[in-house]
Amino acid sequence: MAETKDTQMAVSSEGRPVASSSKPSASIVPPVDIYENDDGIILIADMPGVGKDSLEVQVDKNILTIKGTIEDVVPKELKPLYAEFTGKEYERAFTLGPDVNVSKIEANMSAGVLRLVLPKAEEVKPRRIEVKAG
């Protein structure tokens, strides 16, 4: 993301994880792109190797957490002679501002890309006010 915008709806610390796991640092922090429009925030996370069934998205106390387990692509009976990629799980957390309607968050996973739509609460959306004559 070339330019970041400091907004409570987006992520704390300009996209860096805000919650840490109690596990060792075997988790991979997935790269994300975050966009805002009049309706809300769109978060796109690259999580190659993660399928819909091994993905967990949850909100707890205004912390949005995404976790995904990388599915094995190598049969278990094969032992690697050399491996540069040792991660098995993605994990990242974001602090949501009060403007997000958490009950209407939508998630879609396709080809290792997670797309989250975080809609704004109706009262903070821009709206046009009708002006009456007379």
N, C-alpha and C positions, 0 to 999 in steps of 0.2 A: 504494500500500500504506500503510495508515494507521499501522501499528505494525511496526517491524522487530525482529527477534530476532537477537542476535549468536551465530551458530553457525558452526562451521567447515564444515559441509555446505553452507550457503547461499553467498552471494556475499561477497567481500571488499569493503570500503569501502561497505557498506550499499547495494549495487546499482549502484554506479558501475563503469564499465569498469576492469579491472585490467591489461589488455594493450593496447598501442597499436599501430596499424598504421604501417608505414613510408611509406604513401601519404599524400598531402595529405588534409586533413580533409574530404573529400567524402563520407565515410560518415556515415550517419545512425545514431544510437544508438537502437535500438528500445526502447520502454517495456516493462517486464516486471512481472508479478505473480508472487510466489514464495510457495508454501504448503508446509507440512510436515505429514505425518501419520506414523503408526507405521511405515509401509512405506518412506517416503522423502520426497523433495522433488519438488514439481511446479512447473515453471517455464512460464509462459505469456507469450509474446512477441508483440506486435502488429507485423506486418511486411506492411502492405497493399501489393499489387502484386507480391508475390513468390510464385512458384509452386513446387511441389514440385521440379521439375527445375532450378530456379535457386537452390536452397537447399543450403548446406553446413553440417553440424554435425560437429565433430570434438573429440576430447580428446587433448591432447598434454602429458605431464608434469603432470597434474592441472589443466590449463587447458582449460576448456570454451569453445569458440569457435563462435559462430553467425554466418554470413554469408549474405546473400541479395541477389541482383541484381533490381532492379525491372524488370519486363517493360515494354517500350514499349507504350503504349496509343494513341499518336498515330502515324499513318503517317509513315514517314521522309521522304516528299516534302513534307510540310507543315513550314513554318518558323514558330516561335512569334513573335507580335508582342510578347507579354509573358508572362513565366513567373515565378511565385513559387516553384515547387517545382523545385529543380535537382538534388536528390539522385538517385543512380542505384543506391546500394548501402547495405544495412544491415550493421552489424558491431558485435558486443559480445562481451566475454570475461569469464569468471568463474573464480575459483579454487575448486576443489573440495577439500573436506576428505577425510581418510582414510576416513571412514565411508561414502563413496559407492562402490557396486559399479559401476565404469565399464564393465565388460563387459556389463552388462544395461540400459544406458540405452536408452530407447525414445523415438522422435520421431514426431510426427504433424503434418501441415500441412493446414489446411482454411480456406478463405476468408481467407487472409492472416494466420491466427493459428497460431503454432507452439506446440505443447504437448510439453514434454519431461518424461519421468518418470525421475527419478534415484533408483533403489532403494538402500536402505541395505544394507550388508553384513549377512549373517545374524547375525554375532556381536554386532552392536550393536542389533538389533531387540529391543524389549521382548518378553519371553516369560513365560508363566505357569509356575511351578514347582509340580509336584504334591507335596502333603504326604501322607505315608503315616502311617497310624496304627500304633502299637505299637512 
